[in-house]
């Protein structure tokens, strides 16, 4: 898929030396940030033949990796043990080791601030940490999702405080991460990598870095095009999810099952792609990236009304779920205050342990504030992690038994994990409010089922 001619030598001796090391896979790669994106990427580089330094500021993560343990649910400990045994993976929290690396790939979070503005503090702190250890001839690649211009406007000036010049003394590129945690069909190695460089040399070096480890590399004309590519991918998804979320509200009032409508519509072999409604958006990309774009557009005096409207629709989904739950309890003669409610699933998506931006948290927080007696069960999240926007939520997953279900006034499905026994849940619960159509195939006995 790559169109760059890797056989052509580079005019810069520094660049040519690095290119040769990349082609021979003797170049040492440092991956910064060993989370849901960085750890699988480090693993992919190592199995692709590169010696890899895995860097994270969290000393506990480093200690666990050295012991062969995994802290990410869909990455088995056996994979970490095999990675350690390969001799090509060296986890560390020592930033002085950046000087050993030939290529440094940055995979740190880019959350939203309180006013839905970009929070680039992790990129900035990484740049400041890296800068004193930068040396001539290194390639730095940013993978974190962000708005077009971040690499050149934020990261490059921080790195150039070293006294070196990007494109001359070191090389700079951007390649958006496309990780989908828990996806059994697509992993880092078989998802094409889009690559944009500060200049032609930086782009060719970045292509050479990724070509041995992924099935396809897609070079683009600039860093900003590569940054915009990731924003487009996730904005596309956010807008289409907003459409079906809005239709869910409309069809519900019409007495129509939106999931049945979607299943019928997707039989059309062209012109339609199925997206599904839910209780709200979650994860590290889709709820966040579109707001990065709207913020960047406002800096240019432009309005992104379509995107912002989609954001409003998706952000309103937790309240839609709460309203449906309140209506269903009201039909049983019960208010939310004092009702026993069990939440099923707090991860942001099916079969993962990642709770970032999960709609479960605002829903649970509101229910607590209204006096509900809450418990939750999530086979992948045994304890609610500390969430900076929801500090009051502190509880452990309660074992899901027939007795527990029978004691609840309502069971609210937020995440449809495969490990849930839906027939058992429907059989023993009194009321099930289903935001994922998880109970569609259940034998209809026991619970009253309300879709939300």
C-alpha positions as CSV (number, residue, x, y, z in Angstrom):
1,X,0.0,0.0,0.0
2,X,3.0,2.3,0.6
3,X,4.1,4.2,-2.5
4,X,7.3,5.6,-1.0
5,X,10.5,4.2,-2.7
6,X,12.5,2.9,0.2
7,X,15.3,1.8,-2.0
8,X,16.2,5.4,-2.8
9,X,18.9,6.8,-0.5
10,X,18.3,9.9,1.6
11,X,20.5,13.0,1.0
12,X,20.9,13.6,4.8
13,X,23.6,11.4,6.3
14,X,21.7,11.4,9.6
15,X,18.5,10.3,7.9
16,X,20.2,7.7,5.7
17,X,21.9,6.2,8.8
18,X,18.5,5.9,10.5
19,X,16.8,4.5,7.4
20,X,19.4,1.8,7.1
21,X,18.8,0.8,10.8
22,X,15.1,0.8,10.3
23,X,15.4,-1.4,7.2
24,X,17.6,-3.8,9.1
25,X,15.3,-3.6,12.1
26,X,18.3,-2.9,14.4
27,X,16.8,0.5,15.2
28,X,15.6,0.7,18.8
29,X,12.0,1.9,19.2
30,X,10.7,3.6,22.3
31,X,6.9,3.6,22.9
32,X,5.8,6.3,25.3
33,X,2.5,5.5,27.2
34,X,1.8,1.8,27.7
35,X,-2.0,2.0,27.8
36,X,-4.7,0.6,25.6
37,X,-2.9,1.9,22.5
38,X,0.8,1.9,23.5
39,X,1.1,-1.6,24.9
40,X,-0.3,-3.4,21.8
41,X,1.9,-1.1,19.6
42,X,5.0,-2.0,21.6
43,X,4.1,-5.7,21.3
44,X,3.7,-5.3,17.6
45,X,7.0,-3.5,17.1
46,X,8.7,-6.3,19.2
47,X,7.2,-9.1,17.2
48,X,8.1,-7.2,14.0
49,X,11.7,-7.6,15.0
50,X,12.6,-4.3,16.6
51,X,14.2,-4.0,20.0
52,X,11.6,-2.0,22.0
53,X,11.8,0.3,25.1
54,X,8.4,0.6,26.7
55,X,8.1,3.8,28.7
56,X,5.4,4.8,31.2
57,X,5.4,7.2,34.1
58,X,3.3,4.7,36.1
59,X,5.9,2.7,38.0
60,X,3.3,0.1,39.0
61,X,2.6,-0.6,35.3
62,X,6.3,-1.1,34.7
63,X,6.6,-3.4,37.7
64,X,3.7,-5.5,36.6
65,X,5.0,-5.8,33.0
66,X,8.4,-6.9,34.3
67,X,6.6,-9.6,36.4
68,X,4.8,-10.8,33.2
69,X,1.4,-9.4,34.3
70,X,-1.2,-7.6,32.3
71,X,-3.3,-4.7,33.5
72,X,-5.5,-4.6,30.3
73,X,-8.3,-7.1,30.2
74,X,-8.1,-8.2,26.6
75,X,-4.4,-8.7,26.7
76,X,-3.6,-12.0,28.3
77,X,-0.7,-12.3,30.8
78,X,0.7,-15.0,28.6
79,X,1.3,-12.4,25.9
80,X,3.3,-10.3,28.3
81,X,5.3,-13.3,29.4
82,X,6.1,-14.2,25.8
83,X,7.0,-10.6,25.1
84,X,9.4,-10.6,28.0
85,X,10.9,-13.9,26.9
86,X,11.5,-12.6,23.4
87,X,14.3,-10.4,24.8
88,X,13.1,-7.5,22.6
89,X,10.9,-5.7,25.1
90,X,12.3,-3.6,28.0
91,X,9.8,-1.7,30.1
92,X,11.0,1.3,32.1
93,X,10.0,4.5,33.8
94,X,13.4,6.1,33.4
95,X,13.3,9.0,30.8
96,X,17.0,9.1,30.5
97,X,16.8,6.0,28.3
98,X,15.2,8.0,25.5
99,X,18.7,8.7,24.3
100,X,19.1,5.0,23.5
101,X,16.1,5.1,21.0
102,X,16.3,5.7,17.3
103,X,12.6,6.2,17.0
104,X,10.2,7.5,19.7
105,X,6.5,6.9,19.3
106,X,4.2,8.9,21.6
107,X,0.8,7.3,22.6
108,X,-0.4,9.4,25.5
109,X,-4.0,10.4,26.3
110,X,-5.7,13.5,24.9
111,X,-8.9,14.0,27.0
112,X,-11.2,17.0,27.1
113,X,-11.1,19.8,29.7
114,X,-14.0,21.0,31.8
115,X,-15.3,23.2,28.9
116,X,-14.8,20.5,26.3
117,X,-11.6,22.1,25.1
118,X,-8.5,20.0,24.2
119,X,-6.4,18.9,27.1
120,X,-2.9,18.6,25.7
121,X,-1.2,18.4,29.0
122,X,0.0,14.8,28.4
123,X,1.5,15.7,25.1
124,X,3.1,18.8,26.6
125,X,4.5,16.9,29.6
126,X,5.9,14.2,27.3
127,X,7.5,16.8,25.1
128,X,9.2,18.4,28.1
129,X,10.3,15.0,29.5
130,X,11.7,13.9,26.1
131,X,13.4,17.2,25.2
132,X,16.5,16.9,27.4
133,X,17.2,13.4,26.1
134,X,16.7,14.1,22.4
135,X,19.7,13.5,20.2
136,X,20.5,14.0,16.6
137,X,19.2,11.5,14.1
138,X,16.1,10.4,16.0
139,X,12.6,10.1,14.6
140,X,9.7,11.3,16.8
141,X,6.2,10.1,15.9
142,X,3.0,11.3,17.6
143,X,0.1,8.9,17.6
144,X,-2.3,10.6,20.1
145,X,-5.6,11.7,18.6
146,X,-5.7,15.5,18.3
147,X,-6.7,18.4,16.2
148,X,-4.8,19.3,13.0
149,X,-1.8,21.5,13.9
150,X,-1.0,19.9,17.2
151,X,2.3,18.2,16.2
152,X,3.8,21.3,14.6
153,X,2.3,23.9,17.0
154,X,2.6,22.2,20.3
155,X,5.1,19.3,20.2
156,X,7.6,20.6,17.7
157,X,8.4,23.8,19.6
158,X,8.8,21.9,22.9
159,X,11.3,19.5,21.3
160,X,13.2,22.3,19.6
161,X,13.9,23.9,23.0
162,X,16.7,21.3,22.9
163,X,18.5,23.6,20.4
164,X,17.9,21.1,17.6
165,X,15.8,21.8,14.6
166,X,13.0,19.4,13.4
167,X,13.6,18.1,9.9
168,X,17.3,18.9,10.2
169,X,18.7,17.4,13.4
170,X,15.8,15.2,14.2
171,X,12.7,14.0,12.3
172,X,9.1,14.5,13.1
173,X,5.9,12.7,11.9
174,X,2.3,11.9,12.9
175,X,0.5,8.6,12.5
176,X,-3.0,8.3,14.1
177,X,-3.6,5.3,16.3
178,X,-6.5,3.1,15.1
179,X,-6.7,0.7,18.0
180,X,-10.1,-0.9,18.8
181,X,-9.8,-2.6,22.1
182,X,-11.5,-6.0,22.2
183,X,-11.9,-6.3,18.4
184,X,-11.1,-9.9,17.5
185,X,-10.9,-9.2,13.8
186,X,-8.6,-6.2,13.7
187,X,-5.4,-5.5,15.7
188,X,-2.5,-3.1,15.3
189,X,-0.7,-5.4,12.8
190,X,-3.6,-5.7,10.3
191,X,-4.9,-2.1,10.4
192,X,-3.3,0.2,7.8
193,X,-1.2,3.0,9.2
194,X,-1.7,6.6,7.8
195,X,1.6,8.5,8.0
196,X,2.3,12.2,7.5
197,X,5.8,13.8,7.9
198,X,7.0,17.3,8.7
199,X,8.9,17.0,5.4
200,X,9.5,14.3,2.8
201,X,12.5,12.8,4.7
202,X,10.5,12.5,7.9
203,X,7.6,10.9,6.1
204,X,9.9,8.3,4.4
205,X,11.5,7.5,7.7
206,X,8.1,7.0,9.4
207,X,7.0,4.8,6.5
208,X,10.2,2.7,6.9
209,X,9.4,2.4,10.7
210,X,5.9,1.0,10.2
211,X,6.2,-1.0,7.0
212,X,7.7,-4.1,8.7
213,X,5.0,-4.4,11.4
214,X,1.7,-3.6,9.7
215,X,0.0,-4.9,6.6
216,X,-0.2,-1.5,4.9
217,X,1.2,2.0,5.2
218,X,-0.6,5.0,3.7
219,X,1.6,8.0,3.2
220,X,-0.1,11.4,3.0
221,X,1.1,14.8,2.0
222,X,1.5,16.4,5.5
223,X,1.2,15.9,9.2
224,X,-2.0,18.0,9.2
225,X,-3.7,15.6,6.7
226,X,-2.8,12.7,8.9
227,X,-4.1,14.5,12.0
228,X,-7.3,15.4,10.2
229,X,-7.7,11.8,9.0
230,X,-8.3,10.5,12.5
231,X,-10.7,13.4,13.4
232,X,-12.7,12.5,10.2
233,X,-12.9,8.8,11.1
234,X,-14.3,9.4,14.5
235,X,-16.5,12.4,13.7
236,X,-18.1,10.2,10.9
237,X,-18.9,7.6,13.5
238,X,-20.1,10.1,16.1
239,X,-22.5,11.8,13.6
240,X,-24.0,8.6,12.4
241,X,-24.4,7.3,16.0
242,X,-26.2,10.6,16.8
243,X,-28.6,10.0,13.9
244,X,-29.7,6.6,15.2
245,X,-29.8,7.9,18.7
246,X,-32.1,10.6,17.6
247,X,-34.2,8.2,15.6
248,X,-34.4,5.9,18.7
249,X,-36.3,8.7,20.5
250,X,-38.6,9.3,17.6
251,X,-39.3,5.7,16.9
252,X,-39.8,4.9,20.6
253,X,-42.7,7.5,20.8
254,X,-44.1,5.9,17.6
255,X,-44.1,2.5,19.2
256,X,-41.4,1.2,16.7
257,X,-38.4,-0.8,17.7
258,X,-35.4,1.0,16.2
259,X,-33.2,-2.1,16.3
260,X,-35.6,-4.0,14.2
261,X,-35.7,-1.1,11.7
262,X,-31.9,-1.1,11.5
263,X,-31.8,-4.9,10.9
264,X,-34.2,-4.5,8.1
265,X,-32.4,-1.5,6.6
266,X,-29.0,-3.2,6.5
267,X,-30.3,-5.8,4.2
268,X,-29.9,-3.2,1.4
269,X,-26.6,-4.2,-0.3
270,X,-25.6,-0.6,-1.1
271,X,-26.0,2.9,0.3
272,X,-26.5,2.0,3.9
273,X,-24.1,1.2,6.8
274,X,-25.6,0.1,10.1
275,X,-24.9,2.1,13.2
276,X,-26.5,1.3,16.5
277,X,-28.0,3.5,19.3
278,X,-26.9,3.2,22.9
279,X,-27.0,4.9,26.3
280,X,-24.3,7.4,25.2
281,X,-20.8,7.5,23.8
282,X,-17.8,6.2,25.6
283,X,-14.1,5.4,25.0
284,X,-11.0,7.4,24.3
285,X,-11.9,8.6,20.8
286,X,-15.5,9.0,19.6
287,X,-16.9,11.2,22.4
288,X,-13.7,13.4,22.3
289,X,-12.3,13.8,18.8
290,X,-15.2,15.7,17.3
291,X,-14.9,18.4,20.0
292,X,-11.2,18.8,19.2
293,X,-12.3,19.7,15.7
294,X,-15.0,22.1,16.7
295,X,-12.5,23.8,19.1
296,X,-10.0,24.1,16.3
297,X,-12.7,25.5,13.9
298,X,-13.7,28.2,16.4
299,X,-10.1,29.4,16.4
300,X,-10.6,30.2,12.8
301,X,-14.0,31.9,13.3
302,X,-15.9,28.9,11.8
303,X,-18.9,27.1,13.2
304,X,-19.3,23.3,12.9
305,X,-23.0,23.2,13.5
306,X,-23.6,19.7,12.2
307,X,-20.9,18.2,14.4
308,X,-21.9,20.2,17.5
309,X,-25.6,19.1,17.0
310,X,-24.4,15.5,16.9
311,X,-22.5,16.0,20.1
312,X,-25.6,17.4,21.8
313,X,-27.7,14.4,20.7
314,X,-25.1,11.9,22.0
315,X,-24.5,13.8,25.2
316,X,-28.3,13.8,25.9
317,X,-28.5,10.0,25.7
318,X,-27.9,9.3,29.4
319,X,-30.8,11.5,30.2
320,X,-33.0,9.7,27.7
321,X,-32.1,6.4,29.5
322,X,-32.9,8.0,32.9
323,X,-36.3,9.2,31.6
324,X,-37.2,5.8,30.3
325,X,-36.1,4.1,33.5
326,X,-38.2,6.6,35.5
327,X,-41.2,6.0,33.3
328,X,-40.9,2.2,33.7
329,X,-40.6,2.5,37.5
330,X,-43.5,4.8,37.6
331,X,-45.7,2.2,35.9
332,X,-44.8,-0.1,38.8
333,X,-45.8,2.7,41.2
334,X,-42.3,3.4,42.3
335,X,-40.1,6.6,42.3
336,X,-36.4,6.5,41.6
337,X,-35.9,7.6,45.2
338,X,-35.6,4.4,47.3
339,X,-35.7,2.0,44.4
340,X,-33.1,-0.7,44.2
341,X,-31.4,-0.6,40.8
342,X,-28.7,-2.8,39.5
343,X,-26.5,-1.5,36.6
344,X,-25.2,-4.2,34.2
345,X,-21.9,-3.2,32.6
346,X,-19.9,0.0,33.3
347,X,-17.2,-0.4,30.6
348,X,-17.7,1.8,27.6
349,X,-18.1,-1.1,25.2
350,X,-18.7,-4.8,25.0
351,X,-16.2,-7.3,26.4
352,X,-13.5,-4.8,27.4
353,X,-12.4,-3.4,30.8
354,X,-12.0,0.2,29.7
355,X,-14.4,2.5,31.5
356,X,-13.2,5.8,30.0
357,X,-16.0,8.2,29.2
358,X,-18.5,5.5,29.8
359,X,-22.2,6.7,30.0
360,X,-22.6,4.4,33.0
361,X,-20.9,7.0,35.2
362,X,-23.2,10.0,34.6
363,X,-26.2,7.7,34.8
364,X,-25.1,6.2,38.1
365,X,-24.2,9.6,39.6
366,X,-27.6,11.0,38.7
367,X,-29.4,7.9,40.1
368,X,-27.4,8.2,43.4
369,X,-28.3,11.9,43.6
370,X,-32.0,11.0,43.2
371,X,-31.9,8.6,46.1
372,X,-31.6,5.2,44.2
373,X,-30.0,2.3,46.0
374,X,-27.4,1.2,43.5
375,X,-25.3,-1.8,42.8
376,X,-23.5,-2.9,39.6
377,X,-22.1,-5.9,38.0
378,X,-19.3,-5.9,35.4
379,X,-17.2,-9.1,34.9
380,X,-14.4,-6.9,33.4
381,X,-14.5,-4.0,36.0
382,X,-14.4,-5.5,39.5
383,X,-14.0,-2.1,41.2
384,X,-15.0,1.4,39.9
385,X,-11.8,3.2,39.1
386,X,-11.2,6.8,40.2
387,X,-12.8,9.0,37.5
388,X,-11.8,12.6,37.6
389,X,-15.2,13.8,36.5
390,X,-17.1,11.4,38.8
391,X,-15.2,11.2,42.1
392,X,-18.2,10.3,44.2
393,X,-18.7,6.9,42.7
394,X,-16.9,4.3,44.8
395,X,-18.2,0.7,44.8
396,X,-17.3,-2.9,43.9
397,X,-19.0,-5.2,41.4
398,X,-21.7,-7.3,43.2
399,X,-22.0,-11.0,42.2
400,X,-24.9,-11.4,39.8
401,X,-27.2,-14.1,41.3
402,X,-30.9,-14.9,41.0
403,X,-31.4,-13.6,44.6
404,X,-29.7,-10.3,43.8
405,X,-31.9,-9.9,40.6
406,X,-35.1,-10.7,42.5
407,X,-34.3,-8.0,45.1
408,X,-34.0,-5.3,42.5
409,X,-36.8,-2.9,41.4
410,X,-35.0,-2.5,38.1
411,X,-32.0,-3.9,36.2
412,X,-30.5,-1.4,33.8
413,X,-28.3,-2.8,31.0
414,X,-25.6,-0.3,30.0
415,X,-23.0,-2.6,28.4
416,X,-23.9,-5.9,26.8
417,X,-20.9,-8.1,27.8
418,X,-20.9,-11.6,26.3
419,X,-20.4,-13.1,29.8
420,X,-23.9,-12.0,30.9
421,X,-26.5,-14.8,31.0
422,X,-29.4,-12.9,29.5
423,X,-31.9,-15.7,29.9
424,X,-31.1,-15.9,33.6
425,X,-31.3,-12.2,34.0
426,X,-34.7,-11.9,32.3
427,X,-36.0,-14.9,34.2
428,X,-35.3,-13.6,37.7
429,X,-35.5,-9.8,37.3
430,X,-38.7,-7.9,37.8
431,X,-38.0,-5.0,35.3
432,X,-35.2,-4.8,32.7
433,X,-34.4,-1.6,31.0
434,X,-32.3,-2.5,28.0
435,X,-30.2,0.1,26.2
436,X,-28.4,-2.3,23.9
437,X,-31.1,-4.7,22.6
438,X,-29.2,-7.4,24.6
439,X,-32.4,-9.2,25.5
440,X,-33.8,-9.5,22.0
441,X,-33.2,-13.2,21.8
442,X,-34.2,-14.1,25.3
443,X,-37.1,-16.3,26.2
444,X,-39.8,-13.8,27.3
445,X,-40.5,-15.0,30.8
446,X,-40.1,-13.2,34.1
447,X,-39.1,-9.6,33.6
448,X,-40.9,-6.8,31.9
449,X,-38.5,-5.5,29.3
450,X,-38.4,-1.8,28.3
451,X,-36.0,-0.7,25.6
452,X,-34.2,2.6,26.2
